Amino acid sequence: MSQNQEPAERKRERIRQEERKGNPSSSIHGGGLPDLVGGIGWKGTGILVLFLIVGFIVYAVFFN
């Protein structure tokens, strides 16, 4: 498979890996939101967002 036909997801991952190689000290501070979302996938991200919304609603109902 040539570089021009590389899927967008693989291209993003390759670029991210190249950036990490060029600046390894940035990984000391943790990833960030893109790394978190990329690591757990879209289903995990959806569940995380759902828990945050439900948690906020429960907090608003019981602590107001």
N, C-alpha and C positions, 0 to 999 in steps of 0.2 A: 504494500500500500504506500503510495507516495505521500509526501508532506501536504500536497495540495488537496488530497482527498481525505485528510485526517478529520475525524469527527470533532465537533466543537468542544465536547467534554474532554476528550483526550488532549486537545490542543491547550485548553486552559490548564489542565493538570501538568502538562509538560512545561508550560511557561512558568507555572508556580514553582515547580521543582527547580527550574533553572534559576529563578530569582532566589530561592532558598539557598542554593549552592553558592551564589554570589554574595549573599549576606547571611551567613549562618547565625550571627548573633541575634537576629530578629526572632529566632525561634525560642530564645530564652524567655521572652515576655509572653509566650503563649501564642496561640493562633489568632483567633478573632472569629467574627461571625461567619465569614466565608469558609474557613476551615471547619468550623463546627457543623455548618449545614452540609458541606461536602462530605464530612465524615459520617453523618448519621443518615443521609439520604432524604428524599422528599417525604417519605412516610413518617420517619422519625421527627422531621421538622414540623409536619402537620400536627402530630401528637403533642409535641412540645408547645406549640402555639395554642392548641386546644386546652392543655392543662393550665397555661398561663391565663387564658380567658376565664376558665371555670374557677380558678383560684381567685381571680380578681372579683368575680361575682359573689363567691362565698364570703370573701373578706368584706365586700360592700354590704351584704345582707346582715352579717352577724356583728359587725363592728360599727354600724351607723345607728 
